[in-house]
Amino acid sequence: MFISSAFAQSAPAAAAGGDLQSTLMSMLPLVLMFVVLYFVMIRPQMKKQKEHKSMIDALAKGDEVVTVGGLLGKVSKMGESHLGLEVSNGVEIQVQRSAVVQVLPKGSIK
């Protein structure tokens, strides 16, 4: 009789250690999901933003660019946050620097 009651008291202590392990194992898929999310979505997006920023910083007068709205033009004026874009002879518009999505090779716009 004493042996069975001692046996019953020691069993929950062993189960408590197992609960910690089962808790960690149940969190493992969630952690793996965040790791995969970082490498599949977050890291490439950060790389793309860095490349876009360096492209915008490298803009100069005379560059031919495409804006987010699809306008093609030649950079005629440079400002801190805006560009003067010549879209036709004598027609100049102002756009934000961040609206530029692509720099075209020289001579693309005729």
N, CA, C and O atoms as a printed pandas DataFrame, in Angstrom:
     atom_number atom_name residue_name chain_id  residue_number  x_coord  y_coord  z_coord
0              1         N          MET        A               1    0.808   -1.182    0.000
1              2        CA          MET        A               1    0.000    0.000    0.000
2              3         C          MET        A               1    0.862    1.260    0.000
3              4         O          MET        A               1    0.543    2.224   -0.697
4              5         N          PHE        A               2    1.925    1.265    0.757
5              6        CA          PHE        A               2    2.803    2.436    0.747
6              7         C          PHE        A               2    3.509    2.596   -0.585
7              8         O          PHE        A               2    3.781    3.714   -1.022
8              9         N          ILE        A               3    3.792    1.520   -1.203
9             10        CA          ILE        A               3    4.506    1.585   -2.473
10            11         C          ILE        A               3    3.608    2.197   -3.553
11            12         O          ILE        A               3    4.078    3.025   -4.333
12            13         N          SER        A               4    2.372    1.824   -3.617
13            14        CA          SER        A               4    1.482    2.367   -4.645
14            15         C          SER        A               4    1.216    3.851   -4.424
15            16         O          SER        A               4    1.098    4.600   -5.394
16            17         N          SER        A               5    1.119    4.295   -3.171
17            18        CA          SER        A               5    0.896    5.725   -2.948
18            19         C          SER        A               5    2.156    6.515   -3.263
19            20         O          SER        A               5    2.045    7.638   -3.753
20            21         N          ALA        A               6    3.337    5.993   -3.010
21            22        CA          ALA        A               6    4.582    6.671   -3.365
22            23         C          ALA        A               6    4.729    6.719   -4.882
23            24         O          ALA        A               6    5.244    7.685   -5.444
24            25         N          PHE        A               7    4.270    5.663   -5.524
25            26        CA          PHE        A               7    4.313    5.597   -6.970
26            27         C          PHE        A               7    3.411    6.674   -7.583
27            28         O          PHE        A               7    3.760    7.304   -8.580
28            29         N          ALA        A               8    2.257    6.866   -6.968
29            30        CA          ALA        A               8    1.296    7.839   -7.469
30            31         C          ALA        A               8    1.820    9.262   -7.289
31            32         O          ALA        A               8    1.518   10.133   -8.105
32            33         N          GLN        A               9    2.594    9.513   -6.245
33            34        CA          GLN        A               9    3.110   10.856   -6.027
34            35         C          GLN        A               9    4.273   11.192   -6.955
35            36         O          GLN        A               9    4.442   12.357   -7.315
36            37         N          SER        A              10    5.056   10.239   -7.340
37            38        CA          SER        A              10    6.204   10.529   -8.198
38            39         C          SER        A              10    5.809   10.665   -9.670
39            40         O          SER        A              10    6.558   11.267  -10.439
40            41         N          ALA        A              11    4.679   10.136  -10.080
41            42        CA          ALA        A              11    4.260   10.178  -11.481
42            43         C          ALA        A              11    3.993   11.607  -11.972
43            44         O          ALA        A              11    4.436   11.937  -13.072
44            45         N          PRO        A              12    3.293   12.475  -11.223
45            46        CA          PRO        A              12    3.054   13.828  -11.732
46            47         C          PRO        A              12    4.345   14.632  -11.894
47            48         O          PRO        A              12    4.405   15.490  -12.775
48            49         N          ALA        A              13    5.360   14.397  -11.099
49            50        CA          ALA        A              13    6.609   15.134  -11.238
50            51         C          ALA        A              13    7.268   14.810  -12.572
51            52         O          ALA        A              13    7.835   15.700  -13.205
52            53         N          ALA        A              14    7.207   13.580  -13.004
53            54        CA          ALA        A              14    7.780   13.194  -14.288
54            55         C          ALA        A              14    6.963   13.778  -15.428
55            56         O          ALA        A              14    7.528   14.136  -16.462
56            57         N          ALA        A              15    5.662   13.883  -15.272
57            58        CA          ALA        A              15    4.797   14.437  -16.308
58            59         C          ALA        A              15    5.026   15.936  -16.473
59            60         O          ALA        A              15    4.853   16.462  -17.573
60            61         N          ALA        A              16    5.414   16.638  -15.400
61            62        CA          ALA        A              16    5.655   18.076  -15.483
62            63         C          ALA        A              16    6.833   18.359  -16.400
63            64         O          ALA        A              16    6.790   19.323  -17.165
64            65         N          GLY        A              17    7.869   17.561  -16.348
65            66        CA          GLY        A              17    9.002   17.725  -17.253
66            67         C          GLY        A              17    8.599   17.437  -18.683
67            68         O          GLY        A              17    9.103   18.089  -19.598
68            69         N          GLY        A              18    7.739   16.516  -18.904
69            70        CA          GLY        A              18    7.242   16.185  -20.230
70            71         C          GLY        A              18    6.353   17.282  -20.796
71            72         O          GLY        A              18    6.296   17.459  -22.013
72            73         N          ASP        A              19    5.658   18.023  -19.935
73            74        CA          ASP        A              19    4.800   19.117  -20.386
74            75         C          ASP        A              19    5.629   20.226  -21.021
75            76         O          ASP        A              19    5.216   20.818  -22.019
76            77         N          LEU        A              20    6.779   20.504  -20.456
77            78        CA          LEU        A              20    7.642   21.540  -21.014
78            79         C          LEU        A              20    8.103   21.135  -22.405
79            80         O          LEU        A              20    8.111   21.950  -23.328
80            81         N          GLN        A              21    8.477   19.905  -22.545
81            82        CA          GLN        A              21    8.934   19.426  -23.846
82            83         C          GLN        A              21    7.791   19.445  -24.866
83            84         O          GLN        A              21    7.998   19.832  -26.016
84            85         N          SER        A              22    6.621   19.040  -24.467
85            86        CA          SER        A              22    5.491   19.051  -25.398
86            87         C          SER        A              22    5.091   20.485  -25.766
87            88         O          SER        A              22    4.658   20.740  -26.889
88            89         N          THR        A              23    5.236   21.411  -24.825
89            90        CA          THR        A              23    4.948   22.819  -25.116
90            91         C          THR        A              23    5.936   23.356  -26.144
91            92         O          THR        A              23    5.546   24.049  -27.084
92            93         N          LEU        A              24    7.203   23.040  -25.966
93            94        CA          LEU        A              24    8.210   23.501  -26.922
94            95         C          LEU        A              24    7.996   22.877  -28.296
95            96         O          LEU        A              24    8.166   23.540  -29.319
96            97         N          MET        A              25    7.628   21.612  -28.315
97            98        CA          MET        A              25    7.394   20.943  -29.585
98            99         C          MET        A              25    6.149   21.494  -30.296
99           100         O          MET        A              25    6.094   21.513  -31.526
100          101         N          SER        A              26    5.166   21.936  -29.532
101          102        CA          SER        A              26    3.970   22.508  -30.153
102          103         C          SER        A              26    4.246   23.912  -30.693
103          104         O          SER        A              26    3.546   24.363  -31.600
104          105         N          MET        A              27    5.244   24.611  -30.161
105          106        CA          MET        A              27    5.611   25.943  -30.651
106          107         C          MET        A              27    6.571   25.874  -31.840
107          108         O          MET        A              27    6.737   26.862  -32.554
108          109         N          LEU        A              28    7.195   24.737  -32.055
109          110        CA          LEU        A              28    8.173   24.589  -33.128
110          111         C          LEU        A              28    7.600   24.892  -34.517
111          112         O          LEU        A              28    8.267   25.590  -35.281
112          113         N          PRO        A              29    6.427   24.420  -34.886
113          114        CA          PRO        A              29    5.889   24.773  -36.220
114          115         C          PRO        A              29    5.656   26.278  -36.389
115          116         O          PRO        A              29    5.857   26.815  -37.478
116          117         N          LEU        A              30    5.242   26.949  -35.338
117          118        CA          LEU        A              30    5.022   28.389  -35.402
118          119         C          LEU        A              30    6.340   29.126  -35.637
119          120         O          LEU        A              30    6.402   30.051  -36.447
120          121         N          VAL        A              31    7.374   28.720  -34.940
121          122        CA          VAL        A              31    8.694   29.338  -35.104
122          123         C          VAL        A              31    9.220   29.070  -36.514
123          124         O          VAL        A              31    9.751   29.974  -37.159
124          125         N          LEU        A              32    9.078   27.850  -36.988
125          126        CA          LEU        A              32    9.524   27.527  -38.346
126          127         C          LEU        A              32    8.767   28.327  -39.398
127          128         O          LEU        A              32    9.341   28.717  -40.415
128          129         N          MET        A              33    7.488   28.572  -39.158
129          130        CA          MET        A              33    6.683   29.346  -40.087
130          131         C          MET        A              33    7.203   30.787  -40.172
131          132         O          MET        A              33    7.260   31.353  -41.264
132          133         N          PHE        A              34    7.581   31.383  -39.044
133          134        CA          PHE        A              34    8.129   32.736  -39.050
134          135         C          PHE        A              34    9.486   32.786  -39.747
135          136         O          PHE        A              34    9.783   33.756  -40.444
136          137         N          VAL        A              35   10.300   31.772  -39.572
137          138        CA          VAL        A              35   11.597   31.724  -40.243
138          139         C          VAL        A              35   11.411   31.643  -41.755
139          140         O          VAL        A              35   12.081   32.356  -42.502
140          141         N          VAL        A              36   10.518   30.793  -42.201
141          142        CA          VAL        A              36   10.247   30.671  -43.636
142          143         C          VAL        A              36    9.658   31.976  -44.170
143          144         O          VAL        A              36   10.038   32.416  -45.255
144          145         N          LEU        A              37    8.755   32.595  -43.446
145          146        CA          LEU        A              37    8.156   33.866  -43.838
146          147         C          LEU        A              37    9.231   34.934  -44.016
147          148         O          LEU        A              37    9.172   35.717  -44.964
148          149         N          TYR        A              38   10.201   34.973  -43.124
149          150        CA          TYR        A              38   11.278   35.958  -43.205
150          151         C          TYR        A              38   12.072   35.765  -44.495
151          152         O          TYR        A              38   12.316   36.731  -45.218
152          153         N          PHE        A              39   12.475   34.538  -44.789
153          154        CA          PHE        A              39   13.319   34.304  -45.949
154          155         C          PHE        A              39   12.561   34.349  -47.268
155          156         O          PHE        A              39   13.163   34.623  -48.305
156          157         N          VAL        A              40   11.263   34.089  -47.258
157          158        CA          VAL        A              40   10.490   34.070  -48.500
158          159         C          VAL        A              40    9.876   35.436  -48.813
159          160         O          VAL        A              40    9.781   35.808  -49.983
160          161         N          MET        A              41    9.461   36.184  -47.801
161          162        CA          MET        A              41    8.751   37.434  -48.061
162          163         C          MET        A              41    9.488   38.682  -47.581
163          164         O          MET        A              41    9.650   39.628  -48.353
164          165         N          ILE        A              42    9.928   38.708  -46.351
165          166        CA          ILE        A              42   10.449   39.933  -45.763
166          167         C          ILE        A              42   11.819   40.295  -46.325
167          168         O          ILE        A              42   12.042   41.444  -46.706
168          169         N          ARG        A              43   12.723   39.351  -46.381
169          170        CA          ARG        A              43   14.089   39.628  -46.841
170          171         C          ARG        A              43   14.129   40.083  -48.304
171          172         O          ARG        A              43   14.810   41.064  -48.600
172          173         N          PRO        A              44   13.435   39.421  -49.227
173          174        CA          PRO        A              44   13.446   39.924  -50.616
174          175         C          PRO        A              44   12.831   41.320  -50.753
175          176         O          PRO        A              44   13.290   42.121  -51.567
176          177         N          GLN        A              45   11.801   41.610  -49.966
177          178        CA          GLN        A              45   11.178   42.933  -50.023
178          179         C          GLN        A              45   12.145   44.007  -49.537
179          180         O          GLN        A              45   12.205   45.093  -50.113
180          181         N          MET        A              46   12.895   43.715  -48.492
181          182        CA          MET        A              46   13.884   44.673  -47.990
182          183         C          MET        A              46   14.979   44.897  -49.032
183          184         O          MET        A              46   15.451   46.022  -49.192
184          185         N          LYS        A              47   15.383   43.858  -49.731
185          186        CA          LYS        A              47   16.405   43.973  -50.767
186          187         C          LYS        A              47   15.896   44.841  -51.918
187          188         O          LYS        A              47   16.634   45.675  -52.443
188          189         N          LYS        A              48   14.630   44.644  -52.312
189          190        CA          LYS        A              48   14.039   45.427  -53.392
190          191         C          LYS        A              48   13.955   46.903  -53.011
191          192         O          LYS        A              48   14.218   47.773  -53.841
192          193         N          GLN        A              49   13.588   47.192  -51.753
193          194        CA          GLN        A              49   13.513   48.576  -51.300
194          195         C          GLN        A              49   14.887   49.236  -51.318
195          196         O          GLN        A              49   15.012   50.405  -51.684
196          197         N          LYS        A              50   15.908   48.496  -50.929
197          198        CA          LYS        A              50   17.272   49.027  -50.917
198          199         C          LYS        A              50   17.731   49.350  -52.341
199          200         O          LYS        A              50   18.342   50.394  -52.570
200          201         N          GLU        A              51   17.440   48.461  -53.305
201          202        CA          GLU        A              51   17.806   48.708  -54.702
202          203         C          GLU        A              51   17.059   49.915  -55.261
203          204         O          GLU        A              51   17.643   50.707  -56.000
204          205         N          HIS        A              52   15.776   50.071  -54.922
205          206        CA          HIS        A              52   14.987   51.214  -55.397
206          207         C          HIS        A              52   15.539   52.512  -54.847
207          208         O          HIS        A              52   15.617   53.505  -55.571
208          209         N          LYS        A              53   15.922   52.525  -53.582
209          210        CA          LYS        A              53   16.481   53.726  -52.968
210          211         C          LYS        A              53   17.800   54.114  -53.627
211          212         O          LYS        A              53   18.045   55.293  -53.880
212          213         N          SER        A              54   18.646   53.132  -53.903
213          214        CA          SER        A              54   19.920   53.446  -54.553
214          215         C          SER        A              54   19.706   53.946  -55.984
215          216         O          SER        A              54   20.459   54.800  -56.451
216          217         N          MET        A              55   18.680   53.425  -56.697
217          218        CA          MET        A              55   18.368   53.900  -58.041
218          219         C          MET        A              55   17.910   55.353  -58.003
219          220         O          MET        A              55   18.316   56.161  -58.839
220          221         N          ILE        A              56   17.062   55.682  -57.029
221          222        CA          ILE        A              56   16.555   57.054  -56.915
222          223         C          ILE        A              56   17.671   58.015  -56.529
223          224         O          ILE        A              56   17.712   59.142  -57.024
224          225         N          ASP        A              57   18.571   57.590  -55.658
225          226        CA          ASP        A              57   19.683   58.448  -55.267
226          227         C          ASP        A              57   20.646   58.698  -56.430
227          228         O          ASP        A              57   21.323   59.727  -56.459
228          229         N          ALA        A              58   20.715   57.773  -57.384
229          230        CA          ALA        A              58   21.642   57.891  -58.505
230          231         C          ALA        A              58   21.050   58.644  -59.696
231          232         O          ALA        A              58   21.729   58.798  -60.711
232          233         N          LEU        A              59   19.802   59.119  -59.603
233          234        CA          LEU        A              59   19.195   59.847  -60.715
234          235         C          LEU        A              59   19.971   61.129  -60.996
235          236         O          LEU        A              59   20.479   61.779  -60.082
236          237         N          ALA        A              60   20.052   61.481  -62.285
237          238        CA          ALA        A              60   20.730   62.703  -62.703
238          239         C          ALA        A              60   19.937   63.350  -63.823
239          240         O          ALA        A              60   19.059   62.721  -64.415
240          241         N          LYS        A              61   20.248   64.620  -64.116
241          242        CA          LYS        A              61   19.584   65.319  -65.217
242          243         C          LYS        A              61   19.893   64.593  -66.518
243          244         O          LYS        A              61   21.018   64.150  -66.751
244          245         N          GLY        A              62   18.877   64.481  -67.353
245          246        CA          GLY        A              62   19.049   63.829  -68.638
246          247         C          GLY        A              62   18.671   62.353  -68.642
247          248         O          GLY        A              62   18.561   61.747  -69.708
248          249         N          ASP        A              63   18.471   61.769  -67.462
249          250        CA          ASP        A              63   18.055   60.363  -67.394
250          251         C          ASP        A              63   16.628   60.228  -67.904
251          252         O          ASP        A              63   15.783   61.088  -67.654
252          253         N          GLU        A              64   16.373   59.154  -68.614
253          254        CA          GLU        A              64   15.028   58.868  -69.099
254          255         C          GLU        A              64   14.406   57.847  -68.154
255          256         O          GLU        A              64   14.983   56.788  -67.907
256          257         N          VAL        A              65   13.223   58.172  -67.626
257          258        CA          VAL        A              65   12.619   57.365  -66.570
258          259         C          VAL        A              65   11.166   57.039  -66.864
259          260         O          VAL        A              65   10.521   57.657  -67.711
260          261         N          VAL        A              66   10.669   56.035  -66.125
261          262        CA          VAL        A              66    9.253   55.660  -66.151
262          263         C          VAL        A              66    8.727   55.864  -64.731
263          264         O          VAL        A              66    9.389   55.491  -63.762
264          265         N          THR        A              67    7.538   56.455  -64.607
265          266        CA          THR        A              67    6.954   56.670  -63.288
266          267         C          THR        A              67    5.955   55.565  -62.970
267          268         O          THR        A              67    5.649   54.722  -63.814
268          269         N          VAL        A              68    5.454   55.584  -61.743
269          270        CA          VAL        A              68    4.465   54.604  -61.300
270          271         C          VAL        A              68    3.219   54.657  -62.173
271          272         O          VAL        A              68    2.619   53.619  -62.454
272          273         N          GLY        A              69    2.828   55.837  -62.601
273          274        CA          GLY        A              69    1.630   55.995  -63.425
274          275         C          GLY        A              69    1.839   55.654  -64.891
275          276         O          GLY        A              69    0.891   55.695  -65.676
276          277         N          GLY        A              70    3.069   55.316  -65.274
277          278        CA          GLY        A              70    3.333   54.936  -66.644
278          279         C          GLY        A              70    3.833   56.064  -67.525
279          280         O          GLY        A              70    3.991   55.878  -68.731
280          281         N          LEU        A              71    4.085   57.229  -66.950
281          282        CA          LEU        A              71    4.601   58.349  -67.735
282          283         C          LEU        A              71    6.076   58.134  -68.048
283          284         O          LEU        A              71    6.851   57.720  -67.184
284          285         N          LEU        A              72    6.455   58.417  -69.283
285          286        CA          LEU        A              72    7.846   58.367  -69.684
286          287         C          LEU        A              72    8.316   59.793  -69.883
287          288         O          LEU        A              72    7.605   60.612  -70.465
288          289         N          GLY        A              73    9.505   60.090  -69.403
289          290        CA          GLY        A              73   10.021   61.434  -69.560
290          291         C          GLY        A              73   11.493   61.505  -69.251
291          292         O          GLY        A              73   12.113   60.542  -68.800
292          293         N          LYS        A              74   12.038   62.693  -69.511
293          294        CA          LYS        A              74   13.454   62.952  -69.282
294          295         C          LYS        A              74   13.574   63.892  -68.080
295          296         O          LYS        A              74   12.865   64.896  -68.007
296          297         N          VAL        A              75   14.452   63.578  -67.154
297          298        CA          VAL        A              75   14.638   64.398  -65.961
298          299         C          VAL        A              75   15.265   65.722  -66.384
299          300         O          VAL        A              75   16.339   65.746  -66.984
300          301         N          SER        A              76   14.578   66.834  -66.063
301          302        CA          SER        A              76   15.086   68.151  -66.437
302          303         C          SER        A              76   15.464   68.986  -65.223
303          304         O          SER        A              76   16.327   69.858  -65.324
304          305         N          LYS        A              77   14.847   68.742  -64.099
305          306        CA          LYS        A              77   15.166   69.472  -62.864
306          307         C          LYS        A              77   15.252   68.483  -61.716
307          308         O          LYS        A              77   14.495   67.515  -61.660
308          309         N          MET        A              78   16.166   68.727  -60.815
309          310        CA          MET        A              78   16.335   67.864  -59.650
310          311         C          MET        A              78   16.034   68.672  -58.390
311          312         O          MET        A              78   16.538   69.782  -58.217
312          313         N          GLY        A              79   15.221   68.113  -57.530
313          314        CA          GLY        A              79   14.932   68.730  -56.251
314          315         C          GLY        A              79   15.200   67.744  -55.132
315          316         O          GLY        A              79   15.591   66.602  -55.372
316          317         N          GLU        A              80   14.986   68.195  -53.913
317          318        CA          GLU        A              80   15.213   67.333  -52.751
318          319         C          GLU        A              80   14.279   66.120  -52.768
319          320         O          GLU        A              80   14.714   64.987  -52.562
320          321         N          SER        A              81   12.986   66.374  -53.018
321          322        CA          SER        A              81   12.022   65.277  -53.016
322          323         C          SER        A              81   11.204   65.210  -54.306
323          324         O          SER        A              81   10.386   64.305  -54.470
324          325         N          HIS        A              82   11.418   66.165  -55.231
325          326        CA          HIS        A              82   10.656   66.194  -56.477
326          327         C          HIS        A              82   11.599   66.269  -57.673
327          328         O          HIS        A              82   12.747   66.701  -57.560
328          329         N          LEU        A              83   11.084   65.837  -58.819
329          330        CA          LEU        A              83   11.816   65.912  -60.081
330          331         C          LEU        A              83   10.982   66.678  -61.090
331          332         O          LEU        A              83    9.754   66.586  -61.094
332          333         N          GLY        A              84   11.661   67.440  -61.949
333          334        CA          GLY        A              84   10.990   68.017  -63.101
334          335         C          GLY        A              84   11.155   67.031  -64.243
335          336         O          GLY        A              84   12.276   66.671  -64.602
336          337         N          LEU        A              85   10.051   66.598  -64.808
337          338        CA          LEU        A              85   10.075   65.577  -65.847
338          339         C          LEU        A              85    9.545   66.180  -67.146
339          340         O          LEU        A              85    8.401   66.631  -67.200
340          341         N          GLU        A              86   10.365   66.189  -68.181
341          342        CA          GLU        A              86    9.936   66.705  -69.480
342          343         C          GLU        A              86    9.315   65.548  -70.250
343          344         O          GLU        A              86   10.011   64.629  -70.682
344          345         N          VAL        A              87    7.987   65.606  -70.418
345          346        CA          VAL        A              87    7.264   64.518  -71.069
346          347         C          VAL        A              87    7.086   64.761  -72.566
347          348         O          VAL        A              87    6.808   63.827  -73.317
348          349         N          SER        A              88    7.244   66.007  -73.001
349          350        CA          SER        A              88    7.156   66.381  -74.404
350          351         C          SER        A              88    7.935   67.677  -74.563
351          352         O          SER        A              88    8.360   68.267  -73.569
352          353         N          ASN        A              89    8.130   68.130  -75.802
353          354        CA          ASN        A              89    8.845   69.394  -76.004
354          355         C          ASN        A              89    8.076   70.544  -75.359
355          356         O          ASN        A              89    6.946   70.839  -75.750
356          357         N          GLY        A              90    8.684   71.181  -74.385
357          358        CA          GLY        A              90    8.064   72.312  -73.717
358          359         C          GLY        A              90    7.051   71.952  -72.644
359          360         O          GLY        A              90    6.487   72.851  -72.020
360          361         N          VAL        A              91    6.802   70.685  -72.409
361          362        CA          VAL        A              91    5.839   70.265  -71.386
362          363         C          VAL        A              91    6.607   69.597  -70.255
363          364         O          VAL        A              91    7.222   68.544  -70.427
364          365         N          GLU        A              92    6.553   70.237  -69.100
365          366        CA          GLU        A              92    7.281   69.705  -67.943
366          367         C          GLU        A              92    6.313   69.525  -66.777
367          368         O          GLU        A              92    5.506   70.406  -66.482
368          369         N          ILE        A              93    6.406   68.375  -66.122
369          370        CA          ILE        A              93    5.590   68.109  -64.940
370          371         C          ILE        A              93    6.509   67.820  -63.772
371          372         O          ILE        A              93    7.686   67.504  -63.948
372          373         N          GLN        A              94    5.959   67.932  -62.587
373          374        CA          GLN        A              94    6.734   67.606  -61.395
374          375         C          GLN        A              94    6.181   66.329  -60.781
375          376         O          GLN        A              94    4.969   66.168  -60.637
376          377         N          VAL        A              95    7.079   65.427  -60.425
377          378        CA          VAL        A              95    6.704   64.171  -59.778
378          379         C          VAL        A              95    7.605   63.961  -58.568
379          380         O          VAL        A              95    8.696   64.523  -58.477
380          381         N          GLN        A              96    7.134   63.158  -57.665
381          382        CA          GLN        A              96    7.962   62.806  -56.516
382          383         C          GLN        A              96    9.060   61.858  -56.965
383          384         O          GLN        A              96    8.875   61.065  -57.889
384          385         N          ARG        A              97   10.200   61.949  -56.302
385          386        CA          ARG        A              97   11.317   61.062  -56.652
386          387         C          ARG        A              97   10.932   59.595  -56.467
387          388         O          ARG        A              97   11.348   58.738  -57.247
388          389         N          SER        A              98   10.147   59.311  -55.445
389          390        CA          SER        A              98    9.779   57.920  -55.163
390          391         C          SER        A              98    8.822   57.347  -56.210
391          392         O          SER        A              98    8.591   56.138  -56.235
392          393         N          ALA        A              99    8.258   58.204  -57.081
393          394        CA          ALA        A              99    7.343   57.721  -58.116
394          395         C          ALA        A              99    8.085   57.108  -59.294
395          396         O          ALA        A              99    7.465   56.477  -60.151
396          397         N          VAL        A             100    9.393   57.281  -59.353
397          398        CA          VAL        A             100   10.184   56.712  -60.445
398          399         C          VAL        A             100   10.386   55.230  -60.168
399          400         O          VAL        A             100   10.860   54.852  -59.097
400          401         N          VAL        A             101   10.023   54.385  -61.140
401          402        CA          VAL        A             101   10.166   52.944  -60.959
402          403         C          VAL        A             101   11.245   52.333  -61.809
403          404         O          VAL        A             101   11.717   51.236  -61.509
404          405         N          GLN        A             102   11.660   53.029  -62.887
405          406        CA          GLN        A             102   12.656   52.443  -63.772
406          407         C          GLN        A             102   13.414   53.542  -64.493
407          408         O          GLN        A             102   12.837   54.552  -64.894
408          409         N          VAL        A             103   14.708   53.335  -64.653
409          410        CA          VAL        A             103   15.529   54.220  -65.464
410          411         C          VAL        A             103   15.765   53.510  -66.791
411          412         O          VAL        A             103   16.260   52.383  -66.826
412          413         N          LEU        A             104   15.405   54.181  -67.881
413          414        CA          LEU        A             104   15.525   53.583  -69.204
414          415         C          LEU        A             104   16.906   53.870  -69.789
415          416         O          LEU        A             104   17.570   54.819  -69.370
416          417         N          PRO        A             105   17.342   53.060  -70.751
417          418        CA          PRO        A             105   18.608   53.359  -71.437
418          419         C          PRO        A             105   18.470   54.654  -72.245
419          420         O          PRO        A             105   17.376   55.000  -72.692
420          421         N          LYS        A             106   19.573   55.357  -72.426
421          422        CA          LYS        A             106   19.572   56.614  -73.183
422          423         C          LYS        A             106   19.062   56.365  -74.592
423          424         O          LYS        A             106   19.423   55.377  -75.231
424          425         N          GLY        A             107   18.212   57.278  -75.072
425          426        CA          GLY        A             107   17.675   57.170  -76.415
426          427         C          GLY        A             107   16.417   56.353  -76.535
427          428         O          GLY        A             107   15.949   56.115  -77.649
428          429         N          SER        A             108   15.848   55.911  -75.423
429          430        CA          SER        A             108   14.612   55.113  -75.462
430          431         C          SER        A             108   13.404   55.942  -75.829
431          432         O          SER        A             108   12.491   55.459  -76.499
432          433         N          ILE        A             109   13.395   57.201  -75.389
433          434        CA          ILE        A             109   12.258   58.081  -75.651
434          435         C          ILE        A             109   12.615   58.946  -76.856
435          436         O          ILE        A             109   13.673   59.575  -76.887
436          437         N          LYS        A             110   11.722   58.971  -77.849
437          438        CA          LYS        A             110   12.002   59.774  -79.051
438          439         C          LYS        A             110   10.958   60.825  -79.235
439          440         O          LYS        A             110   11.022   61.598  -80.191
